[in-house]
């Protein structure tokens, strides 16, 4: 399990720059034990719940397709709440 301190979680009205800074600060704070590549490996679709629409969507896509997907967080939240 990966833990992110509350102070590094972006507020709803955070800018992209704020979010990127928080992510960078989190990786720096973890030292050499965690890198963006390692985090991506840990956060793959196998660790997502499959009883929501977003989980089903992510599991259906291959890594190349996933790299092309971008959606606003309100849509992500809505898909997470909807059972498949």
C-alpha positions as CSV (number, residue, x, y, z in Angstrom):
1,X,0.0,0.0,0.0
2,X,1.2,3.5,-0.9
3,X,0.5,6.2,1.6
4,X,0.3,9.9,0.7
5,X,0.4,12.4,3.5
6,X,-2.8,14.6,3.8
7,X,-0.8,17.8,3.2
8,X,0.2,16.5,-0.3
9,X,-3.3,15.7,-1.4
10,X,-4.5,18.4,-3.8
11,X,-7.6,20.5,-2.9
12,X,-10.5,20.5,-5.4
13,X,-9.6,23.8,-6.9
14,X,-5.8,23.1,-7.2
15,X,-4.1,24.0,-10.4
16,X,-2.2,21.5,-12.5
17,X,1.0,23.1,-11.3
18,X,0.0,22.6,-7.7
19,X,-0.8,18.9,-8.3
20,X,2.5,18.3,-10.2
21,X,4.4,20.0,-7.4
22,X,2.7,17.8,-4.7
23,X,3.5,14.7,-6.7
24,X,7.1,15.7,-7.1
25,X,7.4,16.6,-3.4
26,X,6.0,13.2,-2.5
27,X,8.4,11.3,-4.7
28,X,11.3,13.3,-3.3
29,X,10.2,12.6,0.3
30,X,10.2,8.9,-0.4
31,X,13.9,8.8,-1.4
32,X,15.3,6.2,-3.7
33,X,12.8,3.6,-2.6
34,X,10.0,5.0,-4.8
35,X,10.2,6.4,-8.3
36,X,7.5,7.3,-10.8
37,X,8.1,4.1,-12.7
38,X,7.9,2.0,-9.5
39,X,4.7,3.8,-8.5
40,X,3.2,3.1,-11.9
41,X,4.0,-0.6,-11.5
42,X,2.3,-0.7,-8.1
43,X,-0.7,1.2,-9.2
44,X,-1.6,-1.0,-12.2
45,X,-5.1,-2.0,-13.0
46,X,-4.8,-5.4,-11.1
47,X,-5.0,-3.4,-7.9
48,X,-8.3,-1.6,-8.8
49,X,-11.7,-2.8,-7.7
50,X,-13.6,-4.3,-10.6
51,X,-17.1,-3.7,-9.4
52,X,-17.2,-0.1,-10.8
53,X,-17.3,1.1,-14.4
54,X,-13.9,2.8,-14.2
55,X,-12.3,-0.4,-13.0
56,X,-13.8,-2.4,-15.8
57,X,-12.7,0.2,-18.3
58,X,-9.1,0.3,-17.1
59,X,-8.9,-3.5,-17.1
60,X,-10.2,-3.7,-20.7
61,X,-7.5,-1.4,-22.1
62,X,-3.9,-2.4,-22.8
63,X,-1.0,-0.1,-21.6
64,X,-0.7,1.7,-25.0
65,X,-4.5,2.6,-24.9
66,X,-4.3,3.6,-21.2
67,X,-1.4,6.0,-22.0
68,X,-3.8,7.8,-24.3
69,X,-6.7,8.2,-21.8
70,X,-7.3,11.5,-20.1
71,X,-10.5,12.5,-18.3
72,X,-11.5,15.1,-15.8
73,X,-11.6,14.1,-12.1
74,X,-15.4,14.7,-11.8
75,X,-15.9,12.0,-14.5
76,X,-13.5,9.7,-12.7
77,X,-15.4,10.1,-9.5
78,X,-18.7,9.5,-11.2
79,X,-17.5,6.3,-12.9
80,X,-16.1,5.0,-9.6
81,X,-19.5,5.4,-7.9
82,X,-21.3,3.5,-10.7
83,X,-21.5,-0.2,-10.3
84,X,-20.9,-2.2,-13.5
